[in-house]
Amino acid sequence: MRQYHRLLKEILGRGDVMYEPRTDEHTLGISAWQSVYDLRKEFPLMTTKRVPPRMPFEELFWKLRGERNVKPLIDRDIHIWDANAFDRHLGKSGLKDKYPKHSQAWNEEFSRYQKRIAEEAEFAETAGDLGPVYGYQWRHWKDSDGVEIDQLKKLLEGITKRPGSRYHILSAWNVGDLKDMALGPCPFWHQFTVYGEQIDLTMVQRSCDVFLGVPFNIAQDSLLAHMVANETGLKPRFFNHSYVNVHAYLGVPPRANFWKNPVNVEEFQRNFNEIDARHKYLWLKDWYSEHTEPESKSDEGKDHIPFILEQLSKPPRQLPQIRIKENVPLLDAIEMPTMDYAEVKGYNPHKWKSKAVMAA
């Protein structure tokens, strides 16, 4: 995970502040980055904080099934899409002004929404719909004649029959459908390249929440590389992760007001770049807390900077290994409980209170 720590340091040490209107939050970020993970050696599951593997794996299987409703994830106790589904529901119901983001009213209505989605099938069918997101595009892309294209099946067939082709692509970026999506796809381009008996995956991600999202993305697409390799009789080699707009969330005012002052940003980054030992990240975490306003109760955890500083204070540990059931076809595997199909062995992460709040 040293590659990931280098990325965290680049953002905190040299990133720029930007206001993001969709989430109504401020971010500290850089425009691009690149990481390469060698899947022949280890499985890149975060060790400086705990990432339960079932969570990114369940989301991947959900995508590969071509789902677009949040209910199947909620039924599996996966809640990473709840807020996006709720935000879309408010928009389609004309209720966004009544429940503005980062308000107590929004939080209370969101709790009611989650309860109804879990308990009321008819409500979930419409209110849980995210639109034609991610995996729906992988399995149900419509051509100009309205005919559905199953990109996943075509991908697997293409790799098997024409391994040297440069058309081994899953694209989720359907410009015509963006307006109907709860969230435009962040990882939007997956391209596989075959060299002899080895296969590499390159994923391009247009927007990267570096603390919460990126660890999921790394684990998820590394598993995807293993699954496609297994299905096509190849060996997974490299997962190439291309980041665009990589950012850390800074929360909302009054907490985020610290970052509106260039003098504060300069002082924080100067202090950060002078750190020469892991334990000093905890000193900077305390300094930061002393120089910023406390987060309100309804906004706790939206500022990710303290979490990142805590994580940087942890030394990376040995990465785990992964074993998947080799005799199970991919299209059958995605109907299984994820941990019956993919077994992660030797995972020993640092455990601490790392539960930040995802922007929606």
N, C-alpha and C positions, 0 to 999 in steps of 0.2 A: 504493500500500500504506500510505498515511498513516492510513487508517481502521483498518487492522489494528494499526499501531503505537499508535494512541490506545487501542485495547482492551488491548494488552499493558501500557501504562502504568497504565490504570485498575486492572487486576488486581494488579500489583506494588505500586502506590502506595496502594490502598485496599481490597484484598481481605481476606477473612477466612479463617482456617485451619479446615479440616474433615478429619476422618478418614473415609475411604471404605472400607467393609468388603468390597465385592466385590473390589477390587484389593489390599486390605490396604496401602494407601498413604495419605499425607496430601496434601492439595491446598490451594492458595491461590486463592480464587475470588470471583466476584460472581454475583448471582442472574440478571441479565438484561442484554442489550445488543442493539443494532440497527445494522446496516450496510446501505448501499445502493450497489450497483455499477452504473454506467452502461455497459451492454454495447455501446452504439453507438460508444463512443470507443475502448475498449481491452479486452483480455482480462485479468482479474485473477488472473494467475499470480504468485506471490510472487517478489519480486526481492531481498529482503534475506537470503534464503537460497535455495539451489537446490531446486526441487521438480520432479523429472523428470516432464513432463506425461503420459508414458505410464502412470505408476503410477495416478494418480487416474482417468485415462480408462479403463484396463482394468477397474478396479473398477466404474465406472459401467456399462460394457457388460455385465459379469458380472451386475450387478443387473438391467439391462434385459432380459437373457435369462431372468430368473427362477431363477437358479442358487441352490443352497443348500449345495453342497459346495466345500471349499477347494481341491480338486485342480485344477480348471481355472485358478485363479489361480497356483498353484504351478508348473504347466506353463508359464506365461508369466513366470515368475520374479518374481511379485508375492507378497510374504510378509506382508502387513499383517493377515491373518486367521489366520495359523498358530497363534499363542498362544491365541486364543479357541477354535479347533477342538481344540487339545490340552487345554485346560481342560475343555471339554465331554466329551472322550473320557475323561479321568481320572474325572470325575463319574459317567459312565455305566458305567465299569468298576470303580467302588468303590475307586479308587486315590488319592483326594485326600489322605488322611491319610499315605499312604506317600510322596507327593511334595508336601510343603507348598510354597506359594508363597514365592519369594525364598530358596530353598535351593539348594545345589549339586546335590542329588539331582534337584530339579525341572529345573534347567538341563541336566543330563546326559541325563535321560530325554526332555526336549524335543528335544534334538539327535537322539536315536535315532528319535523319532517323525517328525521332518521327513524323515529319510532313508528311512524305511519308506513314508511317504506318497508320496514322489517315485518310489519304485522298485516298490512292490507295489500293483497296481491293486485287488486284492480287499480288502486292508487299508484303502486309501484310501476305498473305497466306503462303509464304515461309520464308520471312525475319522475321516474327513475331513468328515463330515456336521455342519453347523452348526445344523440344525433349520430351521424355516420363517422364515428371516430376510429382512429387507429386500425384495429383488427378488422373492423367492418370493411375498411378499404382493402385490406389484404385479401378478404374472402368474397367481397361483393362489389368490387369496383364496376361501375357501369360505363360501357363504351358509348360512342356518339349515337348508337342506335338503341341505347337502353338495355343492351344485353349484359348480364353480369359476367364478370371475369374473376375467377378464383386465382389470384396471384400466387398463393401459397402452393397450390397443386402444380401450376405451371412452372414455378421455381424448382420444385423437387424433380419434376420431369425433365426440365432443361438441364439441371446439373447432372442427372443420370445419363441422359442421351448425348449432350453436347457440353462436356465439362470445360472445354476451352473457350466457350462463349463468354462475352462480356455483357450479357443480358440477364445475369442472375440477380435480379433486383426485386425487392419489395418496396413499393412506394406508398406512403400514407398521405402524401401531400396532393390532395385533389382540390384544386383551386375553386372549382364550381361548388364544392360541398362545404367549404370552410365556414360560410355564413351560418350553416345549420349545425355546426359542431359546438359542443359545450366548451371545448378547448381544442385549438389547432394542435396537430401532433407535434410533440417536442422531438423525440427521435423519429424522423420522418423518412429516412433513407437507409435501407439495409442492402448492401451489395456483397455478394459472395464471389470469391475468386478461387479457382482450383489450380493447383500446381502439383502434377503427379498424383500422389495419393493423399495430399494434404489440402485442406480448405481453410481459407481465411474469411473473416467477416469484417467489413468496414461499415460502421454506423455513423451517420451524420445527425447531429442533434442541434436544432436551431435555438433552443432555450434550455438552460441548465441551472437548476437550483442546486448549487454545489454541495450543500450540507444534507438535504433530505433526498433530492431526486437522483443525483449522480450515483451514489452507492447502489441504489436500486437498479439504475440503468446498466451499470457495469456487470452486476450479478446476472441480471435478466438476459442480457444479450450474449453473455458468455455461455449461459445455458442454451440459448437458441443456437449458437454455433455448434455446441455438442449435439443437439438434437438433429440438426440438418446434416451434420457429418455422419451420424449414426444411420440416418434414413438413406443416405446416398452411398454408404459403404466407404466413406473417407475418414481421415483423421483430422480433428480440429487442431489448428496451429495458432494463428494470431487473431486476437480481437483488437481491431484498430478503432479507437474511439475519437471521432472528430467533433470537438465542441465549438459552438458558436454562441456568443453572448452568455458567458459563464458568470454567475453572480451569486452573491450572498445577500439574503434579505436583512434589512435594517429596521424592520418594524414600521410603526406609524407614529406620528406626533402624539405626545410631546417627546417620546423617546428618540424618534428619528430626527428631531431638530438639531441634535448634535452634529449630524452629517451635512446639514445645510450650511454650516460655517466652514469655509475652506481652511481657516486657521486650525480648527479642531481636527480636520482630516489630515492636515500636514503633521500635526503633533502625534496623532495616533500612528500614522505610518512611519514616522521617524522612530518612535518607540518600538514599533513592531520590527522594523528592519535592523535594529540594534541588538535584537535578542540573539544570544549565542548559546543558550542551553534550554532544554525542554521546560524545566520548572519555571522559567521566567515568563512563559505564556500565561501561567496562572497569576503572576504578578500583574501582567497587563490586563488580564480579565478583571482583577480587583480595581485597577486604575480606571478602567473603562466604566465600571459600575459607579465609581465615585464621581465621574465627570458627565454622566448622563442622567436624565430623569427616569424614575422607575416606570416600568410598564404598568398600565392599568390592569386590573384583574381580568377584564375581558380580552386583553391583548397580550397576555403573558405568553412568552415563547415565540412571538412573531419576529423578534430580533434574534438572528442566528449567530451574531458575532460572539457572544459568550460561549455558545456551544462549540464553535469552531476553535476558539482559543483553548478550551478544555480538551478538545480532541487532539490538537497539536501537541499537548503536553504528554500524550500517551505514546510510548514506543510501539511501532508496528510489530506484530507477532507473526509466527509462521502461518502461511496461508493454508487453508484446508484443501482436501481433494474431493472430487465429485465422481460418483458412479451412477450411471443411468442404466435402465433395463434395456439391453441391446436387442432383445428379441421382440420388442413392442413397436409396431409401426407408429410413426409420429401422429397420424390422425386418430389413432386409438389412444395414444398416450395422453393427449390433451383432454380426454374425458375422465382420466384417472385422478385420484387425489395426488397432488404433486409430489409429496414425500414418499409415496409408494413407488414412484417412477424415478425420482432423482434423490440420491442419498449423499448428503454432505458429511464427510468424515474428517475428524481432527479440527473442528472449528472451536477456537478458544479466544473469543474476543474480550477486550476490556468491557466491563459492565459498569455503567454510570448513568445518571439521569440525563439522557440525550434526547428526550422527547420534545422537540421543537414543533411549532405549528406550521403547517404547509399553507402557502398562499393560494387563494382561490379566486 
